[in-house]
Amino acid sequence: MASNTQPLAGLTENQRLGLRDVLLDVSQATGWSWELPVLLRDRCWLRLDRIRLSELVRYIPPDGRDEAPELMHYQQLIAQGIDPLLAQQNCWQEFGMEDCQRALNAYWQSRDRTNHGWSAQRYRHLISLYRDQIERGLPSVPMLILARRGTDEEHQIHWITRTTQAKDLVSIRPCQL
């Protein structure tokens, strides 16, 4: 996993001011909502886009193929010490041979191409953290720093908070919220 030690490096002055505005909007939100913003930073195109949380799965679909019920059931049987062939036969009886084969093929195909670490588990974790912070009254906005195409980098998540603002958001003048 490549790390991005300075996730705000290279942002324009207008983008930094936009981050401040997004944080102000979240600070004024009345509570948790799927309408809260998420920021997508594409370093290759020098873009910083604001989308609604509800749109995130459309922009960056999480890869949950390894969480298919057929595969999870198989893994549970193996963990219980059941012979792999018997576990496979059990899954065929439970889910059907075609569905098991489809889940397995989808799993192996997803292993051949990178999803930049954007799994269903990471997506759910982001949602959970975001909701928790909003409900605790700690305004923050997730910024996904997209991996460069054609690399094995992972998408990075950076949280824009009030402490971020004082240090990184505006280099021209401080902003008081």
N, C-alpha and C positions, 0 to 999 in steps of 0.2 A: 504494500500500500504506500503510495507516494504521499508525502506530507506537504502541506502548503502552509509554511510558517507565517506568511504574511498575506492572508486572504484578501485584504483590502488594497494591497499594493497594485498600482496601475489604474485605479479608478480615477475618473475625471472629477473635477470640482463639482460639476452638476450631479454626477452620480453620488458623490459623497453627501451632497445636500439632499438628494432624493432619499438616501438612507435615513437621514435625520427626519425627514417628513414621514416616512413609513413608520419609524419608531414612534413618532408623535401620534399618528393615527391609531396604532396599537395601544398606546397609553390611554387613549380616550375611548377605547372599546368598552362596552358595558359587560362583556364576559366572553366566554368561549364561543366560537362560531367557525363553521367551515368556510366562512367568507373572509377570514383573516388572511393577511398577505403572506406569501412566500416569495423569496427572491431567487432568481436563477441567474447565475453569473457564467457567461460563456467567455472565457479569456481569449479564445482564438479570434472571436469576432468583436471583442471589446464591448460586449453587450451586458446590460444588467436589466433584466425584465422582472416586473412585478406581476404575479398571478395570484389568484385565490387558491387557498388550500384545497378546495374542492376540485380544482383543475389539475392538481399535481399529477394524479395518476394518468391523465391524458398526455401531459408533456413528457413525463418520465415514468413509463409504466414499470412498476416493480416486478421483478422476476420471482414468481412463487412456484415455479415448476417442481422444485425439489420438495415442496410442501403438498404435493398431490396426495389425496387420501390413500390411493392405492400404494404409493411408495412409502408413506408413513406407516401404514399397516404392515407392510412387508418388513420394514426396519424394526418395528415393535416385535414382530414374531422372531426375527433373528436375535434381537436383544434378549428374548426369553429363552434362547438356546435351541430353537427349532431349526432343524436341518433346512438349508436354503431351498432345496427342491420342494420339500413339503410346504415351506412358507409360500413359495411361488404358487403351488397348487391351491393352497388355502385362499390366496388373493384372487386367483382365477375364479374360484367358486363364489367368493364374496362379491367381487366387482365385475366379473366377466373377463374373458381372455382379451377381447379387443380393447377394453378400457385400460387394462393393465399394460398392454403393449403400447397403446397410445401414450400413456403417462411416462413409460420408460423411454420411448423414442423422444418425447418432448424434453425429458430430463437430459438425455445425452446430447441432443441438438443444442440445448441451452449451454451446455458445458463447452461446446465448440466455439461459441462467440461470447465476447465479454459483455457483461451488463454493468460494468464499472462498479461492481459491488453493491448495486442498487437492488437489494432483495426485498421481498415482502416483509421480512422481519425488520430490516432497517427502516422501511417506510412506516410500519406500525410504531416503531420506537420513536421516530421523529414526531408522529402525531401525538403519542403519549406524553413526550417531553413538552411539546408545545402547549398542550392542554393543561398539563400540570403547572407550568410557569404562569399561564394566564390566570388560572384559578387561584394561584397563590398571590396574585397581584404583582407579578414581576414581568413587566412588559419586555418582550423579546421577540425577535423575528428571525426565523431560520433563513439562511442564505446558502443555497446549494451551489457550490463551485463545481461546475461540470468538468468532468475529465476530458482531456483532449482526445479527439477521435483518433482511432488507430493506435491507441496506447493501452497499456494494462492498468493505468491509473484508476483509482476509485473516485467517485463523486465525493467531495468533501462537504461536510456540514459545518457552517460557522454561524454562531448566534450573535445577532446584533442586539446589544443591550445598552442601557444607560452608561455603563462603564466603558463600553466600546466607543460611545459617542465622544466622551471627553478626550480620549486618546487618539482615535483614528478617524472619526467621521469627517471632521472639518479641520483642515489645516489652516484655513484663512482666519477664522475667528471662532471662539467658543460659543456654544449654544446652551442656554439654560432652559430646561423643561420645567 
